[in-house]
Amino acid sequence: MEHVILVVEDDRPTRESLGRALTQAGYRTLTAADGASALAILQEKSVDVLVTDLKMPGMDGMALLGRARAECPETVVIMLTAFATVDLAVEAMKKGAYDFLTKPIHLDKLDLLIRHALEARGLAHENRELRRRLRETSASRPLLGCSPAMQRLRESIQQVAATDAAVLILGESGTGKELVAHAIHDGSRRADRPLVKVSCAALPEGLLESELFGHERGAFTGARDRRKGRFELAHGGTLFLDEVGDMSSETQAKLLRVLQEQEFERVGGTETIRVDVRLITATNRELEDLVAEGTFREDLYYRLNVVRIRVPPLRERLEDVPILLAHFLRTFAERWGKAVPEVTPEALSLLCRYAWPGNVRELQHVVESLLVFAKGDPVAAGDLPPAVRGDVRASESGDRPPRATLRDLERQAIAGTLVATAGNKRKAAEILGIGLKTLYRKIHEFGLQ
Protein backbone atom coordinates (compact mmCIF):
# COMPACT_ATOMS: atom_id res chain seq x y z
CA MET A 1 0.00 0.00 0.00
CA GLU A 2 1.40 3.40 -1.03
CA HIS A 3 1.37 5.89 1.84
CA VAL A 4 0.71 9.57 1.22
CA ILE A 5 3.05 12.13 2.79
CA LEU A 6 2.34 15.88 2.73
CA VAL A 7 5.39 18.13 3.17
CA VAL A 8 4.68 21.74 4.19
CA GLU A 9 7.70 24.04 3.99
CA ASP A 10 7.90 27.72 2.98
CA ASP A 11 11.55 27.40 1.85
CA ARG A 12 11.29 26.18 -1.74
CA PRO A 13 14.65 24.35 -2.07
CA THR A 14 14.06 22.48 1.20
CA ARG A 15 10.50 21.64 0.19
CA GLU A 16 11.51 20.28 -3.22
CA SER A 17 14.46 18.35 -1.79
CA LEU A 18 12.31 16.64 0.84
CA GLY A 19 9.65 15.88 -1.77
CA ARG A 20 12.11 14.19 -4.12
CA ALA A 21 13.76 12.20 -1.34
CA LEU A 22 10.48 10.88 0.05
CA THR A 23 9.25 9.97 -3.43
CA GLN A 24 12.45 7.99 -4.03
CA ALA A 25 11.87 6.27 -0.67
CA GLY A 26 8.60 4.87 -2.02
CA TYR A 27 6.03 7.34 -0.71
CA ARG A 28 3.48 9.27 -2.68
CA THR A 29 4.55 12.80 -1.81
CA LEU A 30 2.53 16.03 -1.91
CA THR A 31 3.97 19.46 -1.10
CA ALA A 32 2.62 22.82 0.03
CA ALA A 33 4.30 26.19 0.57
CA ASP A 34 2.14 27.35 3.49
CA GLY A 35 -0.41 26.27 6.04
CA ALA A 36 -3.46 27.43 4.10
CA SER A 37 -2.46 25.44 1.00
CA ALA A 38 -1.73 22.39 3.16
CA LEU A 39 -5.14 22.63 4.81
CA ALA A 40 -6.83 22.71 1.40
CA ILE A 41 -4.98 19.51 0.42
CA LEU A 42 -5.94 17.82 3.71
CA GLN A 43 -9.59 18.65 3.07
CA GLU A 44 -9.48 17.09 -0.42
CA LYS A 45 -7.14 14.11 -0.07
CA SER A 46 -6.43 11.34 2.43
CA VAL A 47 -2.98 12.00 3.94
CA ASP A 48 -1.19 9.49 6.15
CA VAL A 49 1.60 11.69 7.48
CA LEU A 50 1.86 15.49 7.57
CA VAL A 51 5.44 16.80 7.78
CA THR A 52 5.27 20.53 8.47
CA ASP A 53 7.64 23.34 9.32
CA LEU A 54 6.83 25.04 12.60
CA LYS A 55 7.67 28.62 11.64
CA MET A 56 5.85 29.78 8.50
CA PRO A 57 4.22 33.06 7.45
CA GLY A 58 0.44 33.22 7.77
CA MET A 59 -0.85 29.97 9.26
CA ASP A 60 2.14 28.51 11.11
CA GLY A 61 2.76 24.87 11.92
CA MET A 62 1.09 25.08 15.33
CA ALA A 63 -2.14 26.42 13.86
CA LEU A 64 -1.99 23.82 11.06
CA LEU A 65 -1.53 21.09 13.69
CA GLY A 66 -4.69 22.21 15.48
CA ARG A 67 -6.76 22.20 12.28
CA ALA A 68 -5.32 18.85 11.15
CA ARG A 69 -6.07 17.19 14.49
CA ALA A 70 -9.63 18.51 14.43
CA GLU A 71 -10.48 17.77 10.79
CA CYS A 72 -8.19 14.81 9.96
CA PRO A 73 -7.61 12.96 13.25
CA GLU A 74 -6.10 9.89 11.53
CA THR A 75 -3.29 11.95 9.95
CA VAL A 76 -0.03 11.75 11.89
CA VAL A 77 1.83 15.07 12.26
CA ILE A 78 5.62 15.47 12.40
CA MET A 79 7.05 18.94 13.11
CA LEU A 80 10.24 20.40 11.56
CA THR A 81 11.91 23.04 13.67
CA ALA A 82 15.10 25.00 14.27
CA PHE A 83 17.01 24.59 17.51
CA ALA A 84 15.63 27.92 18.75
CA THR A 85 12.05 26.63 18.64
CA VAL A 86 12.51 23.21 20.24
CA ASP A 87 10.35 24.30 23.20
CA LEU A 88 7.53 25.09 20.75
CA ALA A 89 7.98 21.68 19.14
CA VAL A 90 7.62 19.99 22.53
CA GLU A 91 4.46 22.03 23.10
CA ALA A 92 3.21 20.83 19.71
CA MET A 93 3.71 17.22 20.80
CA LYS A 94 1.60 17.90 23.87
CA LYS A 95 -1.12 19.13 21.50
CA GLY A 96 -1.05 15.99 19.37
CA ALA A 97 2.04 16.01 17.14
CA TYR A 98 3.73 12.61 16.87
CA ASP A 99 7.33 13.88 17.05
CA PHE A 100 9.70 16.55 15.73
CA LEU A 101 13.04 16.86 13.91
CA THR A 102 15.47 19.73 14.13
CA LYS A 103 16.97 21.34 11.04
CA PRO A 104 19.00 20.62 9.02
CA ILE A 105 16.94 17.52 8.24
CA HIS A 106 18.71 14.18 7.85
CA LEU A 107 16.68 12.22 5.32
CA ASP A 108 17.39 8.82 6.85
CA LYS A 109 16.14 10.05 10.25
CA LEU A 110 13.04 11.52 8.63
CA ASP A 111 12.34 8.26 6.79
CA LEU A 112 12.75 6.26 10.01
CA LEU A 113 10.48 8.65 11.91
CA ILE A 114 7.81 8.41 9.21
CA ARG A 115 7.94 4.61 9.34
CA HIS A 116 7.50 4.69 13.11
CA ALA A 117 4.65 7.17 12.72
CA LEU A 118 2.92 4.89 10.21
CA GLU A 119 3.30 1.96 12.63
CA ALA A 120 1.73 4.08 15.38
CA ARG A 121 -1.09 5.05 13.01
CA GLY A 122 -1.68 1.37 12.24
CA LEU A 123 -1.79 0.49 15.93
CA ALA A 124 -4.25 3.32 16.56
CA HIS A 125 -6.44 2.03 13.72
CA GLU A 126 -6.22 -1.49 15.14
CA ASN A 127 -7.25 -0.17 18.56
CA ARG A 128 -10.27 1.59 17.05
CA GLU A 129 -11.20 -1.61 15.23
CA LEU A 130 -11.02 -3.56 18.49
CA ARG A 131 -13.27 -1.00 20.14
CA ARG A 132 -15.70 -1.25 17.21
CA ARG A 133 -15.78 -5.03 17.59
CA LEU A 134 -16.33 -4.56 21.30
CA ARG A 135 -19.34 -2.35 20.59
CA GLU A 136 -20.64 -4.93 18.09
CA THR A 137 -20.19 -7.65 20.70
CA SER A 138 -22.17 -5.53 23.10
CA ALA A 139 -24.83 -5.01 20.43
CA SER A 140 -25.08 -8.80 20.02
CA ARG A 141 -26.27 -8.90 23.64
CA PRO A 142 -28.96 -6.24 23.32
CA LEU A 143 -31.23 -5.11 26.13
CA LEU A 144 -34.21 -4.99 23.81
CA GLY A 145 -37.45 -3.24 24.58
CA CYS A 146 -39.17 0.12 24.29
CA SER A 147 -41.32 -0.14 27.43
CA PRO A 148 -40.97 2.59 30.09
CA ALA A 149 -39.35 0.03 32.42
CA MET A 150 -36.60 -0.75 29.89
CA GLN A 151 -36.03 2.91 29.09
CA ARG A 152 -35.51 3.59 32.80
CA LEU A 153 -33.14 0.62 33.01
CA ARG A 154 -31.01 1.89 30.11
CA GLU A 155 -30.87 5.37 31.65
CA SER A 156 -29.67 3.90 34.95
CA ILE A 157 -27.00 1.86 33.15
CA GLN A 158 -25.75 4.92 31.29
CA GLN A 159 -25.49 6.93 34.51
CA VAL A 160 -23.68 4.30 36.54
CA ALA A 161 -21.36 3.12 33.73
CA ALA A 162 -19.46 6.41 33.79
CA THR A 163 -18.43 5.81 37.42
CA ASP A 164 -16.43 3.16 39.26
CA ALA A 165 -19.12 2.63 41.90
CA ALA A 166 -19.98 -0.90 43.01
CA VAL A 167 -23.28 -2.04 41.49
CA LEU A 168 -25.80 -4.52 42.89
CA ILE A 169 -28.13 -5.89 40.19
CA LEU A 170 -31.40 -7.33 41.46
CA GLY A 171 -33.87 -9.37 39.46
CA GLU A 172 -35.56 -12.71 39.01
CA SER A 173 -33.82 -15.54 37.18
CA GLY A 174 -33.92 -15.07 33.43
CA THR A 175 -34.42 -11.30 33.41
CA GLY A 176 -30.99 -10.54 31.96
CA LYS A 177 -28.85 -9.49 34.92
CA GLU A 178 -25.68 -10.62 33.16
CA LEU A 179 -26.61 -8.50 30.12
CA VAL A 180 -26.89 -5.50 32.42
CA ALA A 181 -23.43 -6.23 33.83
CA HIS A 182 -22.04 -6.40 30.27
CA ALA A 183 -23.74 -3.12 29.37
CA ILE A 184 -22.27 -1.36 32.41
CA HIS A 185 -18.78 -2.66 31.66
CA ASP A 186 -19.00 -1.89 27.93
CA GLY A 187 -20.04 1.68 28.69
CA SER A 188 -17.29 2.29 31.25
CA ARG A 189 -13.72 3.54 30.98
CA ARG A 190 -12.70 -0.09 31.61
CA ALA A 191 -14.35 -1.36 28.42
CA ASP A 192 -11.02 -2.32 26.82
CA ARG A 193 -10.06 -4.34 29.90
CA PRO A 194 -11.42 -7.77 30.94
CA LEU A 195 -14.90 -8.47 32.24
CA VAL A 196 -14.44 -11.59 34.38
CA LYS A 197 -17.52 -13.52 35.52
CA VAL A 198 -18.02 -15.92 38.43
CA SER A 199 -21.21 -17.74 39.44
CA CYS A 200 -21.11 -18.08 43.20
CA ALA A 201 -23.94 -20.65 43.11
CA ALA A 202 -22.22 -22.90 40.57
CA LEU A 203 -19.08 -23.59 42.62
CA PRO A 204 -18.70 -25.58 45.87
CA GLU A 205 -17.56 -23.40 48.78
CA GLY A 206 -14.14 -25.03 48.87
CA LEU A 207 -13.51 -24.07 45.26
CA LEU A 208 -15.07 -20.59 45.29
CA GLU A 209 -12.35 -19.06 47.47
CA SER A 210 -9.63 -20.49 45.22
CA GLU A 211 -11.55 -19.34 42.14
CA LEU A 212 -11.75 -15.77 43.43
CA PHE A 213 -8.30 -15.34 45.00
CA GLY A 214 -6.18 -18.05 43.38
CA HIS A 215 -3.92 -20.52 45.15
CA GLU A 216 -0.29 -21.46 45.55
CA ARG A 217 1.19 -24.79 44.61
CA GLY A 218 0.47 -27.35 47.34
CA ALA A 219 -2.14 -25.17 49.07
CA PHE A 220 -4.49 -28.16 49.10
CA THR A 221 -4.79 -31.64 47.63
CA GLY A 222 -4.70 -31.36 43.85
CA ALA A 223 -3.09 -27.88 43.79
CA ARG A 224 -0.16 -28.89 41.59
CA ASP A 225 0.60 -25.41 40.27
CA ARG A 226 0.13 -21.79 41.25
CA ARG A 227 -3.08 -20.38 39.84
CA LYS A 228 -4.25 -16.80 39.51
CA GLY A 229 -7.73 -16.04 40.81
CA ARG A 230 -10.49 -14.09 39.12
CA PHE A 231 -9.59 -10.90 40.99
CA GLU A 232 -6.10 -10.96 39.47
CA LEU A 233 -7.45 -11.78 36.02
CA ALA A 234 -9.86 -8.83 36.28
CA HIS A 235 -7.14 -6.32 37.26
CA GLY A 236 -7.90 -3.00 35.56
CA GLY A 237 -11.31 -4.26 34.50
CA THR A 238 -14.55 -5.50 36.01
CA LEU A 239 -15.41 -8.55 38.12
CA PHE A 240 -19.01 -9.76 37.95
CA LEU A 241 -20.16 -12.02 40.81
CA ASP A 242 -23.49 -13.63 40.00
CA GLU A 243 -25.75 -15.00 42.76
CA VAL A 244 -23.61 -13.36 45.43
CA GLY A 245 -26.27 -14.21 48.03
CA ASP A 246 -25.11 -17.84 47.95
CA MET A 247 -21.61 -16.98 49.23
CA SER A 248 -20.52 -18.44 52.60
CA SER A 249 -19.79 -16.19 55.58
CA GLU A 250 -16.06 -17.04 55.42
CA THR A 251 -15.76 -16.00 51.77
CA GLN A 252 -17.89 -12.93 52.49
CA ALA A 253 -15.30 -11.79 55.05
CA LYS A 254 -12.46 -12.18 52.57
CA LEU A 255 -14.42 -10.38 49.87
CA LEU A 256 -15.09 -7.50 52.27
CA ARG A 257 -11.37 -7.14 52.93
CA VAL A 258 -10.60 -6.95 49.20
CA LEU A 259 -13.21 -4.24 48.74
CA GLN A 260 -11.81 -2.26 51.68
CA GLU A 261 -8.08 -2.71 51.05
CA GLN A 262 -7.93 -3.64 47.33
CA GLU A 263 -5.51 -6.42 48.29
CA PHE A 264 -5.52 -10.13 49.22
CA GLU A 265 -3.35 -13.25 49.44
CA ARG A 266 -3.76 -16.38 47.37
CA VAL A 267 -4.95 -19.50 49.20
CA GLY A 268 -1.89 -21.02 50.86
CA GLY A 269 0.24 -17.94 50.10
CA THR A 270 1.74 -15.01 52.02
CA GLU A 271 2.39 -12.55 49.17
CA THR A 272 0.01 -9.58 49.27
CA ILE A 273 -1.46 -8.85 45.84
CA ARG A 274 -2.97 -5.45 45.06
CA VAL A 275 -5.66 -5.10 42.40
CA ASP A 276 -7.73 -2.38 40.75
CA VAL A 277 -11.11 -3.98 40.07
CA ARG A 278 -14.62 -2.66 39.70
CA LEU A 279 -17.13 -5.01 41.29
CA ILE A 280 -20.60 -5.74 39.94
CA THR A 281 -22.75 -8.27 41.80
CA ALA A 282 -26.14 -9.80 41.09
CA THR A 283 -28.69 -11.87 42.95
CA ASN A 284 -32.26 -13.09 42.65
CA ARG A 285 -32.59 -13.15 46.46
CA GLU A 286 -33.44 -10.34 48.85
CA LEU A 287 -30.15 -9.56 50.58
CA GLU A 288 -31.92 -7.50 53.25
CA ASP A 289 -33.73 -10.65 54.36
CA LEU A 290 -30.46 -12.59 54.42
CA VAL A 291 -28.90 -9.83 56.53
CA ALA A 292 -31.85 -10.00 58.95
CA GLU A 293 -31.43 -13.79 59.14
CA GLY A 294 -27.73 -13.39 59.88
CA THR A 295 -26.54 -15.33 56.82
CA PHE A 296 -25.19 -12.31 54.95
CA ARG A 297 -22.82 -9.73 56.44
CA GLU A 298 -24.41 -6.31 56.90
CA ASP A 299 -21.13 -4.45 56.30
CA LEU A 300 -20.57 -6.34 53.04
CA TYR A 301 -24.16 -5.62 51.97
CA TYR A 302 -23.57 -1.89 52.31
CA ARG A 303 -20.32 -2.19 50.36
CA LEU A 304 -22.07 -3.97 47.48
CA ASN A 305 -25.21 -1.85 47.55
CA VAL A 306 -23.61 1.48 46.56
CA VAL A 307 -25.74 1.58 43.42
CA ARG A 308 -28.79 -0.67 43.06
CA ILE A 309 -30.30 -1.56 39.70
CA ARG A 310 -33.47 -3.62 39.42
CA VAL A 311 -34.10 -5.55 36.21
CA PRO A 312 -37.86 -5.74 35.58
CA PRO A 313 -39.48 -9.15 35.01
CA LEU A 314 -40.98 -9.73 31.58
CA ARG A 315 -44.55 -9.75 32.97
CA GLU A 316 -44.05 -6.05 33.85
CA ARG A 317 -43.13 -5.18 30.27
CA LEU A 318 -45.28 -7.41 28.08
CA GLU A 319 -45.30 -4.71 25.40
CA ASP A 320 -41.68 -5.74 24.70
CA VAL A 321 -42.62 -9.32 23.79
CA PRO A 322 -43.03 -8.59 20.02
CA ILE A 323 -39.55 -7.01 19.86
CA LEU A 324 -37.96 -9.92 21.73
CA LEU A 325 -39.91 -12.47 19.70
CA ALA A 326 -38.75 -10.97 16.40
CA HIS A 327 -35.15 -10.88 17.64
CA PHE A 328 -35.11 -14.53 18.76
CA LEU A 329 -36.91 -15.77 15.65
CA ARG A 330 -34.35 -14.13 13.39
CA THR A 331 -31.38 -15.16 15.57
CA PHE A 332 -32.21 -18.87 15.67
CA ALA A 333 -33.34 -18.96 12.04
CA GLU A 334 -30.00 -17.52 10.91
CA ARG A 335 -28.06 -19.80 13.24
CA TRP A 336 -29.67 -22.96 11.87
CA GLY A 337 -30.11 -21.88 8.27
CA LYS A 338 -33.91 -21.92 8.38
CA ALA A 339 -36.49 -19.53 7.02
CA VAL A 340 -37.99 -17.20 9.60
CA PRO A 341 -41.47 -18.56 10.29
CA GLU A 342 -44.58 -16.44 10.43
CA VAL A 343 -46.67 -16.31 13.61
CA THR A 344 -50.44 -16.54 13.51
CA PRO A 345 -52.47 -13.81 15.27
CA GLU A 346 -53.75 -16.31 17.83
CA ALA A 347 -50.23 -17.49 18.71
CA LEU A 348 -48.92 -13.95 19.01
CA SER A 349 -51.84 -12.98 21.22
CA LEU A 350 -51.05 -15.85 23.60
CA LEU A 351 -47.35 -14.98 23.67
CA CYS A 352 -48.16 -11.36 24.48
CA ARG A 353 -50.49 -12.31 27.36
CA TYR A 354 -48.52 -15.10 29.04
CA ALA A 355 -47.05 -14.24 32.48
CA TRP A 356 -43.54 -15.62 31.63
CA PRO A 357 -42.42 -16.84 35.08
CA GLY A 358 -39.06 -17.74 33.52
CA ASN A 359 -38.81 -14.25 32.02
CA VAL A 360 -36.79 -13.53 28.85
CA ARG A 361 -34.85 -16.79 29.17
CA GLU A 362 -38.12 -18.74 29.05
CA LEU A 363 -39.23 -16.83 25.93
CA GLN A 364 -35.85 -17.54 24.31
CA HIS A 365 -36.19 -21.27 25.04
CA VAL A 366 -39.76 -21.35 23.69
CA VAL A 367 -38.67 -19.70 20.42
CA GLU A 368 -35.66 -22.01 20.15
CA SER A 369 -37.93 -25.03 20.55
CA LEU A 370 -40.35 -23.67 17.92
CA LEU A 371 -37.49 -23.24 15.42
CA VAL A 372 -36.22 -26.78 16.06
CA PHE A 373 -39.53 -28.27 14.96
CA ALA A 374 -40.44 -25.60 12.38
CA LYS A 375 -41.46 -27.07 9.01
CA GLY A 376 -42.07 -23.84 7.14
CA ASP A 377 -45.66 -23.47 8.32
CA PRO A 378 -46.77 -20.48 10.38
CA VAL A 379 -46.42 -20.91 14.15
CA ALA A 380 -49.95 -21.56 15.38
CA ALA A 381 -51.41 -21.46 18.88
CA GLY A 382 -51.31 -25.27 18.99
CA ASP A 383 -47.52 -25.23 18.49
CA LEU A 384 -46.94 -23.34 21.71
CA PRO A 385 -46.14 -25.11 25.00
CA PRO A 386 -49.19 -25.99 27.13
CA ALA A 387 -48.22 -23.46 29.78
CA VAL A 388 -48.24 -20.62 27.25
CA ARG A 389 -51.57 -21.75 25.83
CA GLY A 390 -53.16 -22.11 29.25
CA ASP A 391 -51.78 -19.28 31.41
CA VAL A 392 -53.33 -16.29 29.69
CA ARG A 393 -52.85 -12.98 31.44
CA ALA A 394 -54.50 -9.78 30.27
CA SER A 395 -51.94 -7.05 29.76
CA GLU A 396 -52.33 -3.92 31.86
CA SER A 397 -51.78 -1.85 28.75
CA GLY A 398 -54.95 -3.27 27.16
CA ASP A 399 -55.49 -5.49 24.16
CA ARG A 400 -53.06 -4.93 21.32
CA PRO A 401 -53.98 -5.89 17.79
CA PRO A 402 -51.87 -8.95 16.98
CA ARG A 403 -49.69 -9.26 13.88
CA ALA A 404 -48.95 -12.32 11.85
CA THR A 405 -45.54 -12.05 10.15
CA LEU A 406 -42.02 -11.17 11.24
CA ARG A 407 -42.28 -8.14 8.96
CA ASP A 408 -45.36 -7.02 10.87
CA LEU A 409 -43.58 -7.63 14.17
CA GLU A 410 -40.66 -5.53 12.99
CA ARG A 411 -42.90 -2.72 11.85
CA GLN A 412 -44.79 -2.78 15.14
CA ALA A 413 -41.55 -2.78 17.16
CA ILE A 414 -39.99 0.08 15.17
CA ALA A 415 -43.13 2.19 15.19
CA GLY A 416 -43.64 1.69 18.92
CA THR A 417 -40.01 2.51 19.69
CA LEU A 418 -40.11 5.70 17.62
CA VAL A 419 -43.22 6.77 19.52
CA ALA A 420 -41.59 5.91 22.85
CA THR A 421 -38.48 7.97 21.98
CA ALA A 422 -40.47 10.92 20.59
CA GLY A 423 -38.93 10.35 17.16
CA ASN A 424 -35.31 10.23 18.35
CA LYS A 425 -33.93 7.85 15.72
CA ARG A 426 -30.49 7.42 17.25
CA LYS A 427 -31.98 6.41 20.60
CA ALA A 428 -34.57 4.20 18.87
CA ALA A 429 -31.80 2.37 16.97
CA GLU A 430 -29.96 1.77 20.25
CA ILE A 431 -33.09 0.38 21.90
CA LEU A 432 -33.86 -1.88 18.93
CA GLY A 433 -30.27 -3.12 18.73
CA ILE A 434 -29.79 -2.12 15.07
CA GLY A 435 -27.62 0.40 13.22
CA LEU A 436 -28.87 3.89 12.47
CA LYS A 437 -28.64 3.30 8.70
CA THR A 438 -30.68 0.11 9.08
CA LEU A 439 -33.33 2.02 11.01
CA TYR A 440 -33.60 4.70 8.31
CA ARG A 441 -33.94 1.95 5.68
CA LYS A 442 -36.66 0.20 7.70
CA ILE A 443 -38.55 3.47 8.22
CA HIS A 444 -38.57 4.04 4.47
CA GLU A 445 -39.42 0.39 3.77
CA PHE A 446 -42.37 0.37 6.17
CA GLY A 447 -43.58 3.85 5.22
CA LEU A 448 -43.23 5.15 8.78
CA GLN A 449 -43.19 8.91 9.41
Beta strands, then each sheet from edge to edge (+ up, - down):
strand 1: 4-8
strand 2: 28-32
strand 3: 49-53
strand 4: 76-81
strand 5: 99-102
strand 6: 167-170
strand 7: 195-199
strand 8: 238-242
strand 9: 263-265
strand 10: 272-274
strand 11: 278-283
strand 12: 307-310
sheet 1: 2+ 1+ 3+ 4+ 5+
sheet 2: 7+ 8+ 11+ 6+ 12+
sheet 3: 9+ 10-
end
